[in-house]
Structures are given as structure tokens and as C-alpha cells.
Amino acid sequence: MKTKTIMTAILLLFGLISLAQKMEYKTIQDLEDGEKVSDIYIIDLKAKTLKVRFEDGVNIEYKIDAYTKKENQEDEDVYGEDRGVKFTEHLIELEDKKVTPDQLLRTIAYIKLMVPENQYAAKFRKILHVRYHGLTSFYYSVTEN
């Protein structure tokens, strides 16, 4: 009986760990004409891939070069000054793709996922910072998909 309980606990633990390895987030962007566009970012740490599914049907896959997780971070530019919002930062650096200089401007260099700690989660949303090689970057408020 005791062995069965321990085995069940181990299986549940491995199940939770494998679930935590794959994160899927949806961005929603309001365009000037009032239309909404949403893209899906799928981060799979186990397979070391980032897949981006654009609303227009285009899918792009990147290989993850490095992953860093930092807890107790604070950024006044993201959540506002004097709010003291602490968050966990997931920095995902991507491998360079062999593309033309024109395509390089539209190629993602890294993404940063900022997840507010539990005491702030009800008031503040998760933020996805997408940085392109062309030095363009976007901040999206995301929902888990």
C-alpha cells in the first residue's frame, strides 16, 4: 500500500513537471480599424522550441538557445511606477536563423514572459515582451490558451 502511494505521488510529480515544460499564450492586439488580431505563442522547454501561430495561418518555429528564470523582479516601465509589483521573468533567447537581411528585421531575437507573483495575479496580467533583431519590440498582455 505504501509503495503504491509513493509510486502515485512520483507519477503525479512527473506529470506536473511535464505540464510546466509547455506554456501556451495568446496575444490580442487592437488594430486601428477596430479589428482584433490574436497570435499564439507556444513555448516548449522540453523540446526547446518556440512556435508562433499567427492569425493569418502562418506558423513559424524557432529553436530555443537559452532559458533563464529570475524571480522577484520589478520593472516600473512594465507595471507602472511605485506599484511594487514583483514578477517572475522567463527569458527565452532564440537561435539565430539563416535569413536574408530583410527577413532578419522580422525575426524574433528573444521573448520575455513576465508573470506577476500570486499576490498581484488578480490585478495584473502576464506580459509577453517580444524583441526582434531589427530592434523593434512589442509588449503584449497575454492570456493562457
N, C-alpha and C positions, 0 to 999 in steps of 0.2 A: 504494500500500500504506500509506504513512504517513498519507495523508488518510483512508483507511478506518479506521485505528486511532484517529485523533483524533475522527472522527465517532462511532464506537462509544463512546468514552470520554465524549463530550458527552451522548449519549443515555442512557447509564447514570447519569450525574450528574443529569440532569433526572428520570429515573425515581426515583432515591433521594430527591431533593428533594420530589417529589410524594407519595411514600410518607410522608415525615416530616411532611407537612402534615395528615395524618389520623391521629388517635390514638383507639383504642377500648379502654376499660377496663371491667372487670366488678367490681362490688362484691358481697360476700357478707356478709349480716347474719344472725346467730343470734337468733331470737325467743325469748321466754320459754318458749313451749311446746315448744321444741326444733326447730321448723321453721326452715328456712333460706330466706331471701329474697335474690334477686340481681337487681340492676339493671345496665343497661349505659349507660355514658356515652360518646358518640361526639363527639369534638372534631374539627371540620374547619376548619382555619385558612384554607384556600384559599377555601372557601365562606362563611367567617365565621359558622359555626353550631355550636351545641351541641345535640345530640339526646339525650334521655334516654328509654330504653326500660325501663319498669317491668315487673316480672314479671307483674303482673295484666293486661298488654296495653295499658296506657295509654302513649301516646307524646307527649312534649312537646318542642317545638323552641324554642330561644332564638337570638337574633342576638347575635353577639359584638361588643361595643363597643370593647374594648381588650385587647391581649395584651402581656404583659411577661414576659421570660425573665431570671431572675437566677441566676447561677452562684455556687458556693462559699458557699452559705447554710448556716446552722447554727441549729437550734432544739431546745433541750433538752426542751421540752414535747412535741415530736413523737417524737423518737427516744430520749429519756432523758438524764439528767444525766451529765456527764463522759464521754460516749462519743465526742464529737468527730466525729460523723457529718456529713459535708458532702454537700449535695444541690443539685440544680438545681431552682429553683422556677419553675413556669409559672403565672402569674396571669392568669386569664381573666375579665374583667369583662363582664357581660351588659347589653344594652339593657333599659331599663325597659319592662315590659309594661303596657298599659292594662287593669287588672283591678279588681275590687271590693276594698274593704279586707280582707274575709275571705280572698279568694284571694291577696292580697299577702303574707300570712303564710306561704303555701306556695309562694311564687315565689322562685326562686334569684337572688341578687344577684351572686354571683361563685363561681368554683371555683378552687382552688389545687391543682395537681398537684406533688407533691414526689418527685423521682426521685433516689435515692442515687447518688453518683458510683461509678464502676466498682469501686474497691477495697472499697466497702461493699455492693455489689449482692447478693453471695451471702448476706449475713447479714441485711440489712434490706430490707423490701418497699417498693414505691411506695405513697404515701399520697395520698388524694384528700380535700381539705377542701372541703365544700360549705356555703356560707353563704347562709341565706335572709334575705329582707327583714324577717321577723319576729324577727330577731336570734338565731334558732336556728341552730346549726351542727353538722355531723357530720363525723367523721374516719373514713374507710374505708381499710382495707388493700385494694389492688386488684391484679388480675392483668390482663395484656394479653389481649384477646379475639381 
